[in-house]
Amino acid sequence: MSFNMNRINPNQTQVFFHDGRFETLTNEELEEFLLHMGISEVISGIEQDITD
């Protein structure tokens, strides 16, 4: 499944799927989504962006 992400504020990220759907996720929901997708290495980068 292909998707792009766009941080819209410090606690929310929009996830745009290539089929036209999108979801707005909190940091906790985003972490769960990325773990489910098997992209755990991205989470540390996101957490780093949040703390900067």
N, C-alpha and C positions, 0 to 999 in steps of 0.2 A: 504494500500500500504506500503510495507516494503522498507526501504532504510537505507544506512549508509552514513555518512558524513566524509570528510577529508579536513581539512584546508590546502590549498596549498600555500597561502601567506596571508598577512594581509587583503587583500580585496577580496579574492576569496576562495570559498569552492566548492569541487567537491561532488556531490550527486550521489551515486551509488544505482540504483534500483535493486532489486533482480531478475528482468527479464533480466538483462544484460545491460540495458541502463544506461547512466550517463550524467550529465549536470554539467557545471562549472558555478557557480552563483556568482555575486557580493554580497556584504553584503546586499544591498538594495533588490536584487532579492531573496536572501536567506530568509530575513525577511518576504517578501511577500509570498514566498513558504510555510514557516512554519506557518504563519497565516492561509493560505488557508488549510493546513493540520490539523489545530486545535491544534498546538503545541506551543502556545504562551509562555508557561512557560520556554521553552528552550531558547527563545530569550534573556532573561535577563542574562543567563549564557554565551551565546555567546558574548554579549556586554561586560560582565565582562572580558572574556578572551582577547578581543581586547584591552581593556584599561590597562591590566596588563603588 
